[in-house]
Amino acid sequence: MIDLGLTKLAVIGVVALVVIGPEKLPKVARMAGTLYGRAQRYLNEVKSEVSREIEMEELRNLQKEVQDAAQTIKSDVENSISRNMAEVEDAFSDTPAIDASSSAYDHSPFSHVTTDDVARKAREFRRKKLVRNSAIPNWYKQRHGGKLHVTSGAARVARFRPRGSTNSSFY
């Protein structure tokens, strides 16, 4: 780059004053300053554009690498799944086949169970589990008059509701 010191700038100023003249020197200096500013802005824009292009190229390369890695992972997963499926199919084909004419489901011990039975059993199980898992033991409940059975909320409200109609008003 050009090395301009104070003495060289003074010499250039004196030569410009002699050549251009004192009347036109301020206009020429302003124009030179604006041209110098434009040149700096243009150089900065070119530098930023070049750096943007370099970054875009790096991003494209990175994207390509990531896509290649994802593709290899995908193919590895697909290969392992296909191998596992083949092993499972081989395992199923090696087992003896059940005769279709003799249905294994006809002789099941649970063939007579209905959905109502299952629902009733589930309700009983949940109720008994609540009683079983309560914090107070059954022997203590029996001895001290605690509740032995699970009571619903509606039953508790009905139990403590005032009985009979009294003529006394609340007010």
N, C-alpha and C positions, 0 to 999 in steps of 0.2 A: 504494500500500500504506500501511498505517497506520504512522505514524512514532511509535514509542514510545521515549521516552528514559527515563533513570533517575528523573527527578523525576515523570514521569507514572505510571510503575510504582509508585512509592512512594505516590502519591495514591490509585491504585486499590487498593493493599494496605490502606491505612488505612481507606478507605470499606468494603472487604469485611470488615475486622475489626470495624467498628462495626455494619454491617448484619447479618452472619451470626453473629458472636460467636466468642469464642476457642475454644469447645469443638468447633464444627462446621467451623471454617476448614481444618484439615489434611485432612479428608475431602473437602471441596469442592475444595481445591487439587489433590488427587490425581485426583479425577474430571475436573476441568478439564484436567489434564495428559494423561490417557488419551484424552479426547475430542479434544484438539488433535493427539495422535499419530495417532489413527485418521483424522482429517481429512487430515493430511499424507500418510499411506499411501494413502488413497483418491485424493487428487490425483495422487500419483506413479503409481499404477496407471492412472489415466485418461490421463495424459500418455504413459506407455509404450504403452498400447493405441493411442492416436492415432498415435504415431510408427510403430508396427508396421503399422498400416493404410496409412499413407503409403508406407512402404517396400514393402509388398506391391503397392500400386498402381503404384509405379515399376517393380517387377520384372515385373508383368503387361505394362506398356507396353514394357519392354525385350524381353520374350519375344515380344510381337507384332511388334516391329520386326525381330527376328532371324528369325522365321518368314517374314515378308514378304520379307526379303532372301534367305533360303534358297529360297523359292518362285521369285523372279525368277531366281536363279542356275540353279535346276533347269530352268526354262522356257527360258533362254538356251542351256543345254547341250543340251536336247532339240531345240531349233530348229537348232542347229549340227550336231548328229548327223543330223537328218533332211535338212538341206541337203547334207551330205557324202555321205549314202547316196544321195540323188537324183543327185548328180554322178557317183558310182561306177556307179550303174545306167545313167545316160546314157552313160558311157564304155563300159560293156560292151555296150550296145545299139548303139552306133555301130560297133563292131568287126565285121568280116565273120564270119559264123557258119561253123564247120567242118562239113563234110558228115558226117553221122552214119554213112553207109555206108562211107566210107573212114576206117578207124580209124588215127589217128596213132601209136598205141601199138604196132601190129603191126610197124612198120618201125623201131623204136627200136634203136640199136646195143647197148643193154644188156639186151635181152630175154632173152638166153641166160645171164645171170649169175645164179648161185644164192646163197643165203644162206651156204652153206659157203664159197664163194669169197670172199665179202665178209669173213667172219670170219677166214679164213686171211690175207687181205691186211692186215686190221687188226692181227693178231698180228705179222706180219712188219714192218709199219710201226712198231709200238711198239718191237719189239726193235731194229730198225735205228736208230731215233731215240735209244734209250738209248746204243747204242754210239757214235753220231755225236756226241752231246752230252756225252760224258764229258770229263773235264778233261785227260786225257793224249792227245796226238795218236797216230794209228795208226802213223806211221813210227817213233815212239819205242817203242811197244809191240812192233813187229816186231823192232826192233834189240835190245831189252833183255829180251825174253821175257815181256812183260806179257800179260794176257789180251786176246784179239782178239774173242772172242765173249761174249755175255751168258750167264752160268751161273746156273741156278736155285739156290735155297737148298738143296734136297734134294740136288742134284748136288754142291754144295760139301761138304755133310756126308758124302756117300758117298766123296768124293775123299780126305778126311782121316781117315776111319774106319780103325782098325788092321786090317790084313789077316791072314787066317789065324788059326787058334786056337792060342794059345800056352798051355802048361801053367802058366805063371807066374801066380800069384795077385796080386791087387792088395794083399793084406795080407801 
